[in-house]
Amino acid sequence: MKVNLIEPLGIEEDLIHRYGQKISELGHEFEYYNNKTDSEEEMIARAEDADILMIANNPLPYNVIKSLDKLKLINVAFTGIDHVATDIASEKGIDICNASGYSDISVAELVIGLVIDLYRQIKTGDEVVRTGGIGRAGREIRGKVVGIIGTGNIGIETAKLFSAFGAEIIGFSKSEKSEFIDIGGRYVTLDELLEKSDIVSLHIPSNDETAGFIGESELSKMKKDSILINCARGRVVDNEALANALNNGMIAGAGIDVFDMEPPIPSDYSLLAPKNTILTPHIAYLTEEAMLRRAEIAFNNTIAYLNGKPQNIVKL
């Protein structure tokens, strides 16, 4: 079989070639491209002879997948697959696997970082010092109620960290997990979570069901001194409604790593203006350690498929 990795994975190329050598030793061919492309024509050229196509978070459009007649597996070195045209992949009987789990720790740690920044005004404190001003009182995580929306692996990892800070953990999720309860979490309704939480952290996937999951109605139920953290997907929040809530003092702040588009963000984007908002350029997953874990999982997925033992296959 032919395996084509058509974009970088954020690790040293020597390591990519070592993984590729393992594929070659199994009697298969490996081809690697060390730069991204937004051109559909170029994507097709890179992938047209592939049985297994490896990508990361670069969008894989409908027309590209439709044109690939040999393709058997799309190996996504990422957790979410909303950037892949899954409808045509399903229609053509192409399997999709992902690298779920590689960024659990990195995402959870950024959530904590955003909360500490908002609570202790680290960013604004730096500016105050440099302009000769004085600081103001912040807040502590200990004793606060943290609402985790979505208790998959990342949600649970985030809950563990908040629990270590001494917070009370409540959760809302499509399916309840015993591990969440074991760490002291308590499941509640969505309304109760929004009404009681000092900190709301989102950990749900992006799909038709979750689009705009947090909108004007949900934001109106949150406490005025609460903060919202979104390190999940941009589409799960109505970001216009969030900007209005922040501007009108409906909630106290927000930490946002994901948007309605990938950075760079347009200069007129609604979330750029509100105060008490920390924005990061979709980096929750992006640590050196996570990139190494991601590559290992992705190449293990490829090798397992080549050995006739597919793993981490996503149900479409």
Helices and strands as residue ranges (DSSP letters): E 2-5, H 13-25, E 29-32, H 40-47, E 52-55, H 62-67, E 73-76, H 86-91, E 95-97, H 104-120, H 122-130, E 145-149, H 153-164, E 168-172, H 178-182, E 186-187, H 190-196, E 199-202, H 216-220, E 227-230, G 234-236, H 239-247, E 253-256, G 270-272, E 277-279, H 288-306
